[in-house]
Amino acid sequence: MALSGKPVTKVDRVIISDSELQSLLQARNSHPHSLLGLHPCHLDGKSSGLVARTLVLGAETCEIVRLGKETEKRFPLEKIHPDGFFEGYLARIKDPFKYRVRVTYPGGEVRQFYDPYSFLPTMGEQDLYLFSEGNDLKVYDKMGGHLRTVDGVAGASFAVWAPNAKRVSVVGDFNNWDGRYHPMRSMGSSGVWEIFIPGLQAGTKYKYEIVGGGDHLYLKTDPYGVYYEPPPHNCSILYDLSRFKWHDEKWLERRASSDEASTQPISVYEVHLGSWKKVVEDGGRPLSYVEAAENLGNYVKEMGFTHVEFMPLAEHPFTGSWGYQVTGFFAPTHRFGHPDEFRHLVDVLHQKGIGVIMDWVPAHFPRDAFALAEFDGTHLYEHADPQKGFHPDWQSFIFDYGRKEVRNFLFSNAMFWLEYYHADGLRVDAVASMIHLDYSREEGQWTPNKYGGNGYLEAIDFVKELNMAIHREYPGTVVIAEES
């Protein structure tokens, strides 16, 4: 069934096995990159070449278009399954090459695109090791969805931690929310799944479709997502965080080179942005990030405060929680604008000489099915033991502070607000509930630690490491514990 530019006519000599084909069609393959795309192949042990495979649901014909400096060469593939699976053997071509997939649909529509399965992983072994050890303070630059250019091709990379999943796919409007289109590759024992999808742009909405134990299907938002749409859909949205131009260089230089944070008195104005000031002539809505910049900055300056502390602004679905039921830890809430507009607010405050403290909630997270809760069908981010993993007062889950990947998630989240939003400090919410095993629990509802005490040792260690890391990486910032 050699191609050499001619279509395959004998479908009885397909190279892919039936079990492999079915694993792709049924979306239960954890290593799709090993089958799809271009791969070296020895046909009948006599000739060497490449085998090309694509899965384009609903397509009638498919070609591999080899991209060259002068001319493009096309290699038609044979449709070996009516759903839209194509395969072909490219004789006497030993090395994979850069190509696009060209398909036609019923009615004559033609589409041409780069193949997601022709790209190498965007996370390396060192990245995976540091994440697994809990030591990558900037893992937010690798995990999640990121607009990037790979081998000259613009698109978006995705990486998500789901170690107990059988299959993970990126789904969205771009693939009709069909998990068969963009299954991710498992990155082995790290539990990370990864893919680069060419052509995706800022504003693309997406989620992860996860197949867990018992073949249960979960549709989850991105734990590392930086922007979300409103409920009820709560989709993650690709956003370019590289465009904003800051104007607070002098403020940051002064902060890093002085010891004012520890030697000078501060006066903090706590703000719940959703209720601080309303636009009466527009239905009583709250101020946007942009509108609040001058209004809040001027008021705080006039009143003599040195800092603003924002009650939680990370994404949360339930407005009545005041932001304390976080589902999007890396995203300022959509309610008042997009991420760069929140940066504008911080930038203006800094230019007026006002520090910014973020209320940060690492003590617990809500049980909303679309977010962190039982993320891959197991207790992943939350502790499996309800005595350590469930909060009786707030009916929410508690992070597993002893799990390295979870600690890395929280460490990097704290750093993210200081790095990307220039926050001057964090007010850590509900610390007492984190570090005491008997918090809001009666006798018999908690188990003492190995020393017989009520201290949650892993959580105490987490808080200590967090404090040291923040002061090491961002001199001049403050970390404040709320005594709850």
Summary of the structure (lengths in Angstrom):
residues: 484
radius of gyration: 25.8
end to end distance: 71.1
largest distance: 84.0
contacts: 1542
relative contact order: 0.09
helix: 28%
strand: 29%
